[in-house]
Amino acid sequence: MSELYLANPGRYDSMLYRRSGKSGVMLSAMSLGLWHNFGDVDRYDNSRQMVLTAFDNGICSMDLANNYGPPPGSAEETFGRIMQQDLRSHRDELFISTKAGHLMWPGPYGEWGSRKSLLASLDQSLRRMKLDYVDIFYSHRYDPNTPVEETVGALIHAVKSGKALYAGISKYPVDVAEKAFTLLREAGVPCLLHQLRYSMLIRDAENGLFDLHRKEGVGCISFSPLAQGVLTEKYLHGIPENSRAAKESGFLQVEQVLPLVGKVQKLHDIAAERGQTLAQMAIAWQLTDDRITTVLIGASSPAQILENLKALNNTSFTDEELKRINKILDEPPFWNAGA
Ligand SMILES: NC(=O)c1ccc[n+]([C@@H]2O[C@H](COP(=O)([O-])OP(=O)(O)OC[C@H]3O[C@@H](n4cnc5c(N)ncnc54)[C@H](OP(=O)(O)O)[C@@H]3O)[C@@H](O)[C@H]2O)c1
């Protein structure tokens, strides 16, 4: 039997809250994602302690998707169990997301962006999480074979039917994102957040998307801020057992990690001079940027979350530090997305 959970009364004291675009919604500057380490293959008590550690330190934004696990769906079930067991009376303090778009169930409706797929998936997600509604429902990826009007229409329906409070998109290219933002705005359901991969090592969003968000008043939630763990000390001396790169169910390839070790070591040295770990510096680097509403971290232990939260203690950089960091980031080798 797990021990009784009592929420930390000081949980809002050390967190920053930032407004999402031009909306009324404030989000914790850091969010917790449940992509890895919350599935049936993982230890429930560790997953539970990670969610509670985040909540107890002011992280109110929890990010899920239909397919998170493994197996797909099980991260939502784990989260539903934690909601029932511990957080039921705190529902209104939480900002919970889910998404649909990646492969979830067999057949033509189990993925991509049709109205059929999105709305069926949202119903399934609500059942797994034992929730009446989610705070934000995202189209998880752009579907080039479905008219964007149809995908966005499903998001609008989700909001108008009360199953989601806000709509969001994830990983949309700039031209389709612009169209989606317009359609959503015209329907009276403005896009709250665009979810993007962004870190010191992966900066594609700087080529137009950030400018578009500003113009449209849309917030940005940046995922994989630690490049799945590469922007930490953990791979500096090889591939540790149990790390994401070593796991069969992980999405990080050893071939993506190894070429970057020298570059990561140089960033680590700057972090050490600042009195931070590299993970803390990589998060702080994003928190100095007002184009980012909330930095969406992942973790495999409560200790990692506690370490990463300390990024909030030092989010200012000197011009000299930024110059040195940019020089390192601008030099090869670069992240290999296709490894
Ligand atoms: N929209 C999308 O398509 C999409 C795609 C990807 C992710 N996301 C969202 O973004 C969230 C975060 O993504 P992510 O998990 O890739 O984020 P991340 O923060 O870049 O990586 C998290 C991983 O880094 C390692 N780590 C974290 N803190 C550490 C520390 N202090 N010291 C050493 N290692 C540390 C852990 O890996 P180990 O297991 O090796 O310990 C942890 O699981 C996901 O959960 C999901 O919600 C969305």
The ligand as an ORCA input file, in Angstrom:
! r2SCAN-3c Opt
* xyz 0 1
  N       4.501     16.477    -29.207
  C       5.341     15.505    -29.403
  O       5.386     14.892    -30.461
  C       6.293     15.126    -28.307
  C       7.443     14.374    -28.620
  C       8.322     14.068    -27.597
  C       8.056     14.485    -26.301
  N       6.916     15.178    -26.017
  C       6.588     15.574    -24.637
  O       7.715     16.155    -24.031
  C       7.999     15.476    -22.797
  C       9.451     15.567    -22.480
  O      10.214     14.926    -23.498
  P      11.553     14.184    -23.101
  O      11.245     13.152    -22.077
  O      12.249     13.809    -24.338
  O      12.308     15.422    -22.362
  P      13.793     15.667    -21.879
  O      13.627     16.487    -20.630
  O      14.609     16.217    -22.988
  O      14.397     14.238    -21.526
  C      13.991     13.548    -20.371
  C      15.003     12.444    -20.065
  O      16.277     13.010    -19.784
  C      16.872     12.333    -18.694
  N      17.016     13.314    -17.594
  C      16.121     14.240    -17.174
  N      16.625     14.967    -16.168
  C      17.862     14.484    -15.934
  C      18.879     14.820    -15.021
  N      18.716     15.804    -14.154
  N      20.041     14.110    -15.054
  C      20.223     13.109    -15.944
  N      19.281     12.733    -16.840
  C      18.116     13.417    -16.827
  C      15.951     11.180    -18.338
  O      16.321     10.069    -19.136
  P      16.819      8.668    -18.535
  O      15.707      7.735    -18.737
  O      17.990      8.340    -19.396
  O      17.166      8.860    -17.076
  C      14.618     11.688    -18.807
  O      13.678     10.687    -19.066
  C       7.450     14.067    -23.038
  O       7.213     13.358    -21.840
  C       6.179     14.388    -23.771
  O       5.191     14.789    -22.859
  C       6.054     15.530    -27.012
*
